Amino acid sequence: MSARSCRTAIRLALCVIFFVPASLVSQTHQQDDAAPLLTLNQAIEMALSENRSLKIAALEVENSREQVSLTRIKRLPEWKSYVFASQLLTTTDFKFPAGAFGTFPGIGPIPATNKSVTTPRVFNVYIFNQVTQPLSQLYKIHLSLRANELGLGITREKLRGERHSVVDNVKQAYYAVLQSESSIEAAESMLKHYQELDRVLLKRVSQEASLKSDSLQVKAKLAQEQYTLVQLRNAWQSRKEDLNDLLGRDIRTRFRAEEVPALSPVEMDLAAAQSLALAQRPEIKQAELTERQAGYNRRLAKAEYIPDVDLGFQYASNFNVNVLPQNVVALGFALNYQPFDWGKRKHEISQKQIAVEEAHTQLQDTQSKVLLDVNNRFRKLQETRSMLEAAQVEQDWSREKLRDLTRQFEQEVVLLSDVLQGQAMVAKSNDDYAQALLSFWTAKADFEKSLGGD
């Protein structure tokens, strides 16, 4: 092979990376060609329906809803029944002395003599029924019901916040898989180049057209690139397993990720983002509901000064018991109140008032932290966008630089070491671009989460 032919072969090998299309599928990817395509929207929908942490948060909402139903039931009449069936082990004697029921003119004492009524050892039954309708407690029950309804709203906002976190985590995991695939494609392209360059140099060394040290240097680069590729593939598999776990499915499930655009449209201005976050963020909704709940709890503590008044209906009946009336029916009111509590209610009201002030302060603190978070996410997104644009320019420059070095190497103007250095710059720029792309989409997902939209 002539020297010119060797230089041409090297030039072709070095330029492989410039003619590789963006949709190039690596050897590792080819093994997953049969796997179903998993788009980002599909991954988010799957996570929202199957993610375990979301299921736990949804069960908390159901638990709060049941608590509201239980509180609502307390407004209705309460029916209590008590039945006692027994066998007397001894006889029961009821003694009535003479005149126990009075002495009447012309009749005399009733009874005229001492009398004893005996209930033998027989099976007997006592039945007691009581129906009570709370009256004054209805106000307390109303306050408690409103507080529990606000508690239900808080758990719903917690569920919404958990949904936002899951969506953010899925996006970041999905972008991490794409970043790994991009890095693998770049590494495989570099590996093919080094393999071709190693083959050419071996032939040139055999023809004494190149030094053996040049061939060994390329072999070292080739070995290092193979090691890097193994690391990238392992990281890629780990990230796919992490994504499967977020989706609530078997981590061994195979799938293919869909490429996303390198850049998205420019985001809204900071003032609009702040207003939107203050209106939508689950943390602020939770803090507002907590403040209102604390207010109802304070009113509920004050309502403890109101006596408990019930409208009651009672019915009692017994069987096989002599002397006692078989049926007793009564309708009336029952009052229950503790006039002296040694300041207990007063301290409870003070405690609830402190809780109200604490909840109000917490709301203000949450609003401030939300604004800080939105501001930081917005600025981070601006930084990563600029970094991605700079990385893309750096990548284009390094590739063009390597093209120039390749042409100069063909003309024997530069050494092989210069070409290898140019190749290293391309590899670094490829990696920097992949990292910048991941950073941008991660910042994008975080910013969208900070807005609190559904």
TORTIMI-511549 format. One record per residue (C-alpha): residue in three letters; x, y, z. Coordinates in Angstrom, 3 decimals. Example, Ala and Ser with C-alpha at 12.3 -4.5 7.8 and 13.67 -1.06 7.14 Angstrom:
# TORTIMI-511549
+------+----------+----------+----------+
! rest !        u !        v !        w !
+------+----------+----------+----------+
!  ala !   12.300 !   -4.500 !    7.800 !
!  ser !   13.670 !   -1.060 !    7.140 !
+------+----------+----------+----------+
***
This chain:
# TORTIMI-511549
+------+----------+----------+----------+
! rest !        u !        v !        w !
+------+----------+----------+----------+
!  met !    0.000 !    0.000 !    0.000 !
!  ser !    1.381 !    3.414 !   -0.897 !
!  ala !    1.880 !    6.173 !    1.656 !
!  arg !   -0.863 !    8.201 !   -0.006 !
!  ser !   -3.281 !    5.267 !    0.198 !
!  cys !   -2.503 !    4.797 !    3.898 !
!  arg !   -3.127 !    8.465 !    4.596 !
!  thr !   -6.408 !    8.267 !    2.718 !
!  ala !   -7.502 !    5.258 !    4.773 !
!  ile !   -6.626 !    7.055 !    7.999 !
!  arg !   -8.488 !   10.124 !    6.839 !
!  leu !  -11.598 !    8.060 !    6.135 !
!  ala !  -11.353 !    6.367 !    9.517 !
!  leu !  -10.951 !    9.654 !   11.346 !
!  cys !  -13.948 !   11.161 !    9.598 !
!  val !  -16.342 !    8.358 !   10.477 !
!  ile !  -17.770 !   10.307 !   13.377 !
!  phe !  -18.765 !   13.165 !   11.135 !
!  phe !  -20.912 !   11.040 !    8.852 !
!  val !  -22.707 !    9.047 !   11.537 !
!  pro !  -26.381 !   10.029 !   11.526 !
!  ala !  -28.051 !   11.115 !   14.773 !
!  ser !  -30.271 !    8.020 !   14.677 !
!  leu !  -27.316 !    5.654 !   14.645 !
!  val !  -28.085 !    2.579 !   16.724 !
!  ser !  -25.245 !    1.034 !   18.622 !
!  gln !  -24.560 !   -2.638 !   19.015 !
!  thr !  -26.129 !   -2.532 !   22.463 !
!  his !  -29.177 !   -0.792 !   21.085 !
!  gln !  -29.554 !   -3.353 !   18.323 !
!  gln !  -30.083 !   -6.013 !   20.970 !
!  asp !  -33.162 !   -4.062 !   22.112 !
!  asp !  -34.625 !   -3.405 !   18.661 !
!  ala !  -37.454 !   -5.839 !   19.362 !
!  ala !  -38.343 !   -4.079 !   22.628 !
!  pro !  -41.459 !   -1.867 !   22.571 !
!  leu !  -41.028 !    1.880 !   22.264 !
!  leu !  -41.689 !    3.783 !   25.481 !
!  thr !  -42.386 !    7.475 !   24.936 !
!  leu !  -42.026 !   10.045 !   27.687 !
!  asn !  -45.790 !   10.629 !   27.856 !
!  gln !  -46.412 !    6.884 !   28.128 !
!  ala !  -43.864 !    6.634 !   30.928 !
!  ile !  -45.539 !    9.473 !   32.834 !
!  glu !  -49.019 !    7.948 !   32.412 !
!  met !  -47.745 !    4.564 !   33.542 !
!  ala !  -46.061 !    6.044 !   36.597 !
!  leu !  -49.185 !    7.988 !   37.577 !
!  ser !  -51.243 !    4.787 !   37.507 !
!  glu !  -48.734 !    2.260 !   38.853 !
!  asn !  -46.211 !    4.127 !   41.027 !
!  arg !  -46.294 !    2.708 !   44.560 !
!  ser !  -45.758 !    5.982 !   46.410 !
!  leu !  -48.715 !    7.479 !   44.542 !
!  lys !  -50.896 !    4.543 !   45.510 !
!  ile !  -49.982 !    5.092 !   49.170 !
!  ala !  -50.828 !    8.809 !   48.897 !
!  ala !  -54.156 !    7.945 !   47.213 !
!  leu !  -55.006 !    5.598 !   50.096 !
!  glu !  -54.361 !    8.475 !   52.509 !
!  val !  -56.956 !   10.506 !   50.599 !
!  glu !  -59.457 !    7.658 !   50.879 !
!  asn !  -58.752 !    7.416 !   54.612 !
!  ser !  -59.458 !   11.149 !   55.039 !
!  arg !  -62.657 !   10.823 !   53.001 !
!  glu !  -63.873 !    8.043 !   55.316 !
!  gln !  -63.090 !   10.252 !   58.327 !
!  val !  -65.325 !   12.978 !   56.878 !
!  ser !  -68.130 !   10.451 !   56.419 !
!  leu !  -67.765 !    9.257 !   60.012 !
!  thr !  -67.972 !   12.824 !   61.312 !
!  arg !  -71.070 !   13.525 !   59.196 !
!  ile !  -72.816 !   10.484 !   60.698 !
!  lys !  -72.472 !   11.957 !   64.208 !
!  arg !  -75.236 !   14.448 !   63.367 !
!  leu !  -77.784 !   11.627 !   63.144 !
!  pro !  -79.669 !    9.993 !   66.061 !
!  glu !  -77.793 !    7.291 !   67.936 !
!  trp !  -79.534 !    4.042 !   68.828 !
!  lys !  -78.158 !    1.842 !   71.587 !
!  ser !  -79.542 !   -1.556 !   72.521 !
!  tyr !  -78.560 !   -3.634 !   75.520 !
!  val !  -79.826 !   -7.163 !   76.132 !
!  phe !  -78.909 !   -9.199 !   79.209 !
!  ala !  -80.112 !  -12.809 !   79.348 !
!  ser !  -79.343 !  -14.738 !   82.508 !
!  gln !  -80.266 !  -17.656 !   84.732 !
!  leu !  -80.871 !  -16.760 !   88.380 !
!  leu !  -78.680 !  -18.832 !   90.662 !
!  thr !  -80.676 !  -17.864 !   93.768 !
!  thr !  -84.242 !  -16.759 !   94.276 !
!  thr !  -84.915 !  -13.038 !   94.476 !
!  asp !  -87.234 !  -11.890 !   97.279 !
!  phe !  -88.982 !   -8.509 !   97.310 !
!  lys !  -90.318 !   -7.739 !  100.845 !
!  phe !  -93.050 !   -5.168 !  101.460 !
!  pro !  -93.840 !   -4.345 !  105.110 !
!  ala !  -97.438 !   -3.624 !  106.184 !
!  gly !  -98.540 !   -0.162 !  105.052 !
!  ala !  -95.629 !    0.183 !  102.631 !
!  phe !  -98.023 !    1.677 !  100.061 !
!  gly !  -99.927 !    3.799 !  102.586 !
!  thr ! -102.893 !    3.560 !  104.952 !
!  phe ! -106.269 !    4.547 !  103.591 !
!  pro ! -109.507 !    5.361 !  105.560 !
!  gly ! -111.954 !    2.529 !  105.511 !
!  ile ! -109.343 !    0.240 !  103.963 !
!  gly ! -106.418 !    0.288 !  106.282 !
!  pro ! -102.793 !   -0.292 !  105.540 !
!  ile ! -101.706 !   -1.693 !  102.210 !
!  pro ! -100.514 !   -4.334 !  102.447 !
!  ala ! -102.295 !   -5.257 !  105.659 !
!  thr !  -99.433 !   -7.524 !  106.701 !
!  asn !  -95.842 !   -8.033 !  105.737 !
!  lys !  -95.638 !   -9.521 !  102.264 !
!  ser !  -92.843 !  -11.144 !  100.311 !
!  val !  -92.782 !  -11.642 !   96.518 !
!  thr !  -90.296 !  -14.224 !   95.321 !
!  thr !  -88.827 !  -14.615 !   91.845 !
!  pro !  -87.779 !  -18.250 !   91.437 !
!  arg !  -84.529 !  -19.376 !   89.831 !
!  val !  -85.715 !  -19.096 !   86.243 !
!  phe !  -84.289 !  -17.800 !   82.977 !
!  asn !  -84.914 !  -14.055 !   82.575 !
!  val !  -84.171 !  -11.336 !   80.057 !
!  tyr !  -83.575 !   -7.583 !   80.443 !
!  ile !  -83.836 !   -5.358 !   77.358 !
!  phe !  -82.818 !   -1.699 !   77.270 !
!  asn !  -83.149 !    0.582 !   74.209 !
!  gln !  -82.085 !    4.196 !   74.010 !
!  val !  -82.301 !    6.649 !   71.115 !
!  thr !  -80.552 !   10.003 !   71.514 !
!  gln !  -80.468 !   12.956 !   69.147 !
!  pro !  -77.665 !   15.461 !   69.816 !
!  leu !  -78.890 !   19.052 !   69.930 !
!  ser !  -76.309 !   21.506 !   71.239 !
!  gln !  -73.530 !   19.225 !   69.917 !
!  leu !  -74.616 !   19.872 !   66.320 !
!  tyr !  -72.578 !   23.080 !   66.297 !
!  lys !  -69.478 !   21.221 !   67.496 !
!  ile !  -70.058 !   18.451 !   64.964 !
!  his !  -70.334 !   21.078 !   62.199 !
!  leu !  -67.005 !   22.614 !   63.187 !
!  ser !  -65.384 !   19.180 !   63.392 !
!  leu !  -66.829 !   18.263 !   59.982 !
!  arg !  -65.422 !   21.416 !   58.372 !
!  ala !  -62.009 !   20.750 !   59.939 !
!  asn !  -62.023 !   17.179 !   58.609 !
!  glu !  -63.073 !   18.369 !   55.144 !
!  leu !  -60.097 !   20.725 !   55.173 !
!  gly !  -57.953 !   17.762 !   56.259 !
!  leu !  -59.243 !   15.903 !   53.206 !
!  gly !  -58.200 !   18.854 !   51.063 !
!  ile !  -54.730 !   18.757 !   52.608 !
!  thr !  -54.280 !   15.069 !   51.768 !
!  arg !  -55.450 !   15.763 !   48.219 !
!  glu !  -52.833 !   18.478 !   47.859 !
!  lys !  -50.224 !   16.087 !   49.241 !
!  leu !  -51.276 !   13.592 !   46.583 !
!  arg !  -50.969 !   16.306 !   43.931 !
!  gly !  -47.510 !   17.197 !   45.203 !
!  glu !  -46.516 !   13.534 !   45.101 !
!  arg !  -47.764 !   13.331 !   41.512 !
!  his !  -45.562 !   16.299 !   40.620 !
!  ser !  -42.564 !   14.645 !   42.250 !
!  val !  -43.197 !   11.379 !   40.408 !
!  val !  -43.556 !   13.161 !   37.052 !
!  asp !  -40.333 !   15.089 !   37.713 !
!  asn !  -38.482 !   11.912 !   38.691 !
!  val !  -39.760 !   10.062 !   35.613 !
!  lys !  -38.676 !   12.893 !   33.324 !
!  gln !  -35.211 !   13.014 !   34.842 !
!  ala !  -34.852 !    9.223 !   34.706 !
!  tyr !  -36.042 !    9.175 !   31.088 !
!  tyr !  -33.627 !   11.951 !   30.105 !
!  ala !  -30.823 !   10.108 !   31.887 !
!  val !  -31.510 !    7.028 !   29.731 !
!  leu !  -31.400 !    9.179 !   26.606 !
!  gln !  -28.171 !   10.811 !   27.735 !
!  ser !  -26.616 !    7.388 !   28.278 !
!  glu !  -27.701 !    6.276 !   24.817 !
!  ser !  -26.195 !    9.413 !   23.299 !
!  ser !  -22.916 !    8.825 !   25.134 !
!  ile !  -22.867 !    5.169 !   24.068 !
!  glu !  -23.413 !    6.095 !   20.421 !
!  ala !  -20.548 !    8.607 !   20.568 !
!  ala !  -18.281 !    6.101 !   22.342 !
!  glu !  -19.093 !    3.320 !   19.866 !
!  ser !  -18.339 !    5.677 !   16.983 !
!  met !  -15.004 !    6.567 !   18.574 !
!  leu !  -14.289 !    2.887 !   19.179 !
!  lys !  -14.855 !    2.045 !   15.526 !
!  his !  -12.541 !    4.840 !   14.556 !
!  tyr !   -9.772 !    3.597 !   16.862 !
!  gln !  -10.222 !    0.064 !   15.554 !
!  glu !   -9.849 !    1.259 !   11.977 !
!  leu !   -6.914 !    3.461 !   12.896 !
!  asp !   -5.254 !    0.533 !   14.698 !
!  arg !   -5.707 !   -1.677 !   11.635 !
!  val !   -4.184 !    0.921 !    9.332 !
!  leu !   -1.234 !    1.593 !   11.635 !
!  leu !   -0.494 !   -2.112 !   12.021 !
!  lys !   -0.246 !   -2.376 !    8.267 !
!  arg !    1.951 !    0.720 !    8.081 !
!  val !    4.234 !   -0.584 !   10.848 !
!  ser !    4.620 !   -3.839 !    8.950 !
!  gln !    5.649 !   -1.762 !    5.946 !
!  glu !    7.965 !    0.335 !    8.158 !
!  ala !    5.970 !    3.430 !    7.199 !
!  ser !    5.054 !    4.230 !   10.832 !
!  leu !    6.620 !    3.726 !   14.239 !
!  lys !    5.599 !    0.862 !   16.468 !
!  ser !    5.088 !    3.344 !   19.294 !
!  asp !    2.345 !    5.020 !   17.239 !
!  ser !    0.568 !    1.700 !   16.940 !
!  leu !    0.906 !    1.022 !   20.674 !
!  gln !   -0.412 !    4.484 !   21.458 !
!  val !   -3.504 !    3.823 !   19.378 !
!  lys !   -3.940 !    0.410 !   21.038 !
!  ala !   -3.873 !    2.119 !   24.455 !
!  lys !   -6.519 !    4.582 !   23.273 !
!  leu !   -8.567 !    1.676 !   21.937 !
!  ala !   -8.395 !   -0.204 !   25.251 !
!  gln !   -9.384 !    2.903 !   27.184 !
!  glu !  -12.322 !    3.513 !   24.867 !
!  gln !  -13.481 !   -0.094 !   25.301 !
!  tyr !  -13.370 !    0.326 !   29.080 !
!  thr !  -15.320 !    3.592 !   28.820 !
!  leu !  -17.929 !    1.893 !   26.661 !
!  val !  -18.399 !   -0.869 !   29.254 !
!  gln !  -18.942 !    1.773 !   31.947 !
!  leu !  -21.449 !    3.638 !   29.807 !
!  arg !  -23.419 !    0.488 !   29.005 !
!  asn !  -23.571 !   -0.494 !   32.678 !
!  ala !  -24.764 !    2.983 !   33.624 !
!  trp !  -27.347 !    2.813 !   30.820 !
!  gln !  -28.754 !   -0.489 !   32.105 !
!  ser !  -28.871 !    0.828 !   35.669 !
!  arg !  -30.760 !    3.920 !   34.565 !
!  lys !  -33.282 !    1.818 !   32.651 !
!  glu !  -33.826 !   -0.303 !   35.755 !
!  asp !  -34.351 !    2.842 !   37.840 !
!  leu !  -36.945 !    4.080 !   35.357 !
!  asn !  -38.764 !    0.734 !   35.386 !
!  asp !  -38.878 !    0.879 !   39.173 !
!  leu !  -40.403 !    4.372 !   39.042 !
!  leu !  -43.050 !    3.049 !   36.659 !
!  gly !  -43.974 !    0.367 !   39.177 !
!  arg !  -43.121 !   -2.564 !   36.933 !
!  asp !  -40.511 !   -5.320 !   36.734 !
!  ile !  -37.084 !   -3.704 !   36.509 !
!  arg !  -36.122 !   -6.285 !   33.853 !
!  thr !  -38.757 !   -4.992 !   31.409 !
!  arg !  -37.116 !   -4.098 !   28.103 !
!  phe !  -38.005 !   -0.881 !   26.289 !
!  arg !  -36.664 !    1.648 !   23.827 !
!  ala !  -36.598 !    5.358 !   24.638 !
!  glu !  -37.736 !    8.006 !   22.180 !
!  glu !  -35.454 !   10.896 !   21.348 !
!  val !  -36.617 !   14.324 !   22.460 !
!  pro !  -35.791 !   17.705 !   20.863 !
!  ala !  -32.476 !   19.182 !   21.900 !
!  leu !  -34.057 !   22.485 !   22.925 !
!  ser !  -37.553 !   23.598 !   23.872 !
!  pro !  -39.104 !   27.027 !   23.311 !
!  val !  -37.986 !   29.802 !   25.624 !
!  glu !  -39.907 !   29.805 !   28.906 !
!  met !  -42.209 !   32.531 !   30.251 !
!  asp !  -40.835 !   35.527 !   32.074 !
!  leu !  -39.957 !   35.260 !   35.754 !
!  ala !  -42.839 !   37.418 !   37.043 !
!  ala !  -45.428 !   35.256 !   35.263 !
!  ala !  -43.763 !   32.113 !   36.607 !
!  gln !  -43.899 !   33.474 !   40.168 !
!  ser !  -47.603 !   34.322 !   39.920 !
!  leu !  -48.410 !   30.934 !   38.453 !
!  ala !  -46.486 !   29.106 !   41.169 !
!  leu !  -48.176 !   31.055 !   43.984 !
!  ala !  -51.558 !   30.092 !   42.534 !
!  gln !  -50.795 !   26.424 !   41.813 !
!  arg !  -48.125 !   24.991 !   44.097 !
!  pro !  -49.472 !   22.175 !   46.324 !
!  glu !  -47.339 !   23.342 !   49.257 !
!  ile !  -49.112 !   26.714 !   49.328 !
!  lys !  -52.524 !   25.076 !   49.012 !
!  gln !  -51.645 !   22.802 !   51.922 !
!  ala !  -50.487 !   25.735 !   54.053 !
!  glu !  -53.679 !   27.694 !   53.294 !
!  leu !  -55.887 !   24.733 !   54.181 !
!  thr !  -53.877 !   24.085 !   57.334 !
!  glu !  -54.392 !   27.706 !   58.449 !
!  arg !  -58.139 !   27.425 !   57.908 !
!  gln !  -58.212 !   24.084 !   59.695 !
!  ala !  -56.426 !   25.611 !   62.678 !
!  gly !  -59.127 !   28.307 !   62.807 !
!  tyr !  -61.882 !   25.696 !   62.979 !
!  asn !  -59.993 !   23.808 !   65.684 !
!  arg !  -59.831 !   27.011 !   67.743 !
!  arg !  -63.582 !   27.560 !   67.353 !
!  leu !  -64.148 !   23.931 !   68.301 !
!  ala !  -62.157 !   24.457 !   71.502 !
!  lys !  -64.318 !   27.479 !   72.374 !
!  ala !  -67.453 !   25.428 !   71.745 !
!  glu !  -66.487 !   23.167 !   74.651 !
!  tyr !  -68.108 !   25.797 !   76.940 !
!  ile !  -71.511 !   24.808 !   75.479 !
!  pro !  -73.228 !   22.066 !   77.560 !
!  asp !  -74.086 !   18.815 !   75.789 !
!  val !  -77.873 !   18.572 !   75.427 !
!  asp !  -79.515 !   15.450 !   73.967 !
!  leu !  -83.103 !   14.584 !   73.187 !
!  gly !  -83.536 !   11.027 !   74.450 !
!  phe !  -86.061 !    8.214 !   74.143 !
!  gln !  -85.681 !    5.194 !   76.424 !
!  tyr !  -87.449 !    1.861 !   76.489 !
!  ala !  -86.802 !   -0.913 !   79.042 !
!  ser !  -88.422 !   -4.342 !   79.266 !
!  asn !  -87.896 !   -7.481 !   81.331 !
!  phe !  -89.212 !  -11.022 !   81.247 !
!  asn !  -89.744 !  -13.517 !   84.106 !
!  val !  -89.038 !  -10.925 !   86.796 !
!  asn !  -91.874 !  -10.499 !   89.274 !
!  val !  -92.876 !   -7.190 !   90.839 !
!  leu !  -90.895 !   -5.001 !   88.382 !
!  pro !  -92.936 !   -3.427 !   85.573 !
!  gln !  -92.437 !   -5.292 !   82.337 !
!  asn !  -92.212 !   -2.193 !   80.086 !
!  val !  -90.927 !    1.306 !   80.861 !
!  val !  -91.013 !    4.071 !   78.217 !
!  ala !  -89.626 !    7.594 !   78.673 !
!  leu !  -88.926 !   10.708 !   76.553 !
!  gly !  -86.897 !   13.641 !   77.769 !
!  phe !  -83.728 !   15.732 !   77.678 !
!  ala !  -80.278 !   14.938 !   78.986 !
!  leu !  -77.706 !   17.560 !   79.913 !
!  asn !  -74.033 !   16.895 !   80.475 !
!  tyr !  -71.700 !   19.676 !   81.566 !
!  gln !  -68.572 !   20.079 !   83.650 !
!  pro !  -68.775 !   23.525 !   85.298 !
!  phe !  -65.353 !   23.403 !   86.936 !
!  asp !  -62.438 !   22.270 !   84.765 !
!  trp !  -59.591 !   24.107 !   86.558 !
!  gly !  -58.791 !   26.176 !   83.452 !
!  lys !  -58.527 !   23.232 !   81.068 !
!  arg !  -60.759 !   24.745 !   78.351 !
!  lys !  -58.994 !   28.099 !   78.636 !
!  his !  -55.590 !   26.507 !   78.053 !
!  glu !  -56.945 !   24.470 !   75.155 !
!  ile !  -58.197 !   27.657 !   73.481 !
!  ser !  -54.814 !   29.311 !   74.002 !
!  gln !  -53.104 !   26.280 !   72.496 !
!  lys !  -55.347 !   26.395 !   69.416 !
!  gln !  -54.722 !   30.126 !   69.039 !
!  ile !  -50.983 !   29.486 !   68.997 !
!  ala !  -51.584 !   26.831 !   66.311 !
!  val !  -53.454 !   29.423 !   64.216 !
!  glu !  -50.553 !   31.874 !   64.440 !
!  glu !  -48.087 !   29.094 !   63.655 !
!  ala !  -50.094 !   28.042 !   60.582 !
!  his !  -50.238 !   31.647 !   59.353 !
!  thr !  -46.488 !   32.041 !   59.759 !
!  gln !  -45.948 !   28.713 !   58.028 !
!  leu !  -48.026 !   29.912 !   55.081 !
!  gln !  -45.881 !   33.027 !   54.732 !
!  asp !  -42.707 !   30.953 !   54.978 !
!  thr !  -43.992 !   28.517 !   52.346 !
!  gln !  -44.838 !   31.340 !   49.948 !
!  ser !  -41.351 !   32.777 !   50.375 !
!  lys !  -39.689 !   29.403 !   49.805 !
!  val !  -41.815 !   28.777 !   46.709 !
!  leu !  -40.699 !   32.095 !   45.224 !
!  leu !  -37.075 !   31.286 !   46.009 !
!  asp !  -37.463 !   27.869 !   44.401 !
!  val !  -39.062 !   29.290 !   41.252 !
!  asn !  -36.372 !   31.951 !   40.958 !
!  asn !  -33.563 !   29.398 !   41.357 !
!  arg !  -35.138 !   26.945 !   38.902 !
!  phe !  -35.709 !   29.713 !   36.352 !
!  arg !  -32.111 !   30.931 !   36.571 !
!  lys !  -30.784 !   27.373 !   36.491 !
!  leu !  -32.774 !   26.725 !   33.334 !
!  gln !  -31.326 !   29.861 !   31.741 !
!  glu !  -27.808 !   28.752 !   32.683 !
!  thr !  -28.218 !   25.225 !   31.316 !
!  arg !  -29.736 !   26.567 !   28.100 !
!  ser !  -26.695 !   28.786 !   27.595 !
!  met !  -24.383 !   25.936 !   28.556 !
!  leu !  -26.048 !   23.638 !   26.014 !
!  glu !  -25.725 !   26.226 !   23.253 !
!  ala !  -22.039 !   26.719 !   24.133 !
!  ala !  -21.453 !   22.948 !   24.213 !
!  gln !  -23.026 !   22.611 !   20.776 !
!  val !  -20.752 !   25.308 !   19.368 !
!  glu !  -17.739 !   23.641 !   21.021 !
!  gln !  -18.750 !   20.304 !   19.508 !
!  asp !  -19.038 !   21.789 !   16.011 !
!  trp !  -15.669 !   23.519 !   16.414 !
!  ser !  -13.840 !   20.391 !   17.607 !
!  arg !  -15.220 !   18.348 !   14.729 !
!  glu !  -14.200 !   20.953 !   12.191 !
!  lys !  -10.788 !   21.195 !   13.857 !
!  leu !  -10.317 !   17.442 !   13.520 !
!  arg !  -11.240 !   17.654 !    9.865 !
!  asp !   -8.497 !   20.250 !    9.399 !
!  leu !   -5.977 !   18.107 !   11.287 !
!  thr !   -6.905 !   15.118 !    9.159 !
!  arg !   -6.281 !   17.036 !    5.952 !
!  gln !   -2.984 !   18.343 !    7.334 !
!  phe !   -1.988 !   14.824 !    8.363 !
!  glu !   -2.697 !   13.690 !    4.828 !
!  gln !   -0.365 !   16.413 !    3.602 !
!  glu !    2.209 !   15.380 !    6.228 !
!  val !    2.005 !   18.790 !    7.893 !
!  val !    1.067 !   17.487 !   11.379 !
!  leu !    1.926 !   14.360 !   13.323 !
!  leu !   -0.309 !   11.486 !   14.350 !
!  ser !   -0.214 !   12.797 !   17.933 !
!  asp !   -1.877 !   16.000 !   16.740 !
!  val !   -4.645 !   13.978 !   15.114 !
!  leu !   -5.110 !   11.913 !   18.278 !
!  gln !   -5.278 !   15.094 !   20.315 !
!  gly !   -7.964 !   16.413 !   17.961 !
!  gln !   -9.811 !   13.139 !   18.378 !
!  ala !   -9.658 !   13.551 !   22.157 !
!  met !  -11.123 !   17.029 !   21.833 !
!  val !  -14.013 !   15.638 !   19.793 !
!  ala !  -14.647 !   12.916 !   22.365 !
!  lys !  -14.643 !   15.484 !   25.160 !
!  ser !  -16.933 !   17.850 !   23.290 !
!  asn !  -19.347 !   14.977 !   22.581 !
!  asp !  -19.417 !   14.088 !   26.253 !
!  asp !  -19.809 !   17.745 !   27.299 !
!  tyr !  -22.731 !   18.130 !   24.926 !
!  ala !  -24.434 !   14.998 !   26.253 !
!  gln !  -23.979 !   16.200 !   29.836 !
!  ala !  -25.226 !   19.689 !   28.954 !
!  leu !  -28.278 !   18.206 !   27.250 !
!  leu !  -29.080 !   16.140 !   30.336 !
!  ser !  -28.567 !   19.165 !   32.598 !
!  phe !  -30.899 !   21.256 !   30.444 !
!  trp !  -33.739 !   18.743 !   30.426 !
!  thr !  -33.304 !   18.099 !   34.145 !
!  ala !  -33.518 !   21.833 !   34.819 !
!  lys !  -36.526 !   22.005 !   32.490 !
!  ala !  -38.327 !   19.274 !   34.441 !
!  asp !  -37.484 !   20.940 !   37.765 !
!  phe !  -38.775 !   24.298 !   36.521 !
!  glu !  -42.048 !   22.772 !   35.332 !
!  lys !  -42.448 !   21.115 !   38.721 !
!  ser !  -41.797 !   24.417 !   40.509 !
!  leu !  -44.805 !   25.958 !   38.722 !
!  gly !  -47.138 !   23.416 !   40.329 !
!  gly !  -49.271 !   22.781 !   37.255 !
!  asp !  -51.114 !   19.494 !   36.720 !
+------+----------+----------+----------+
***
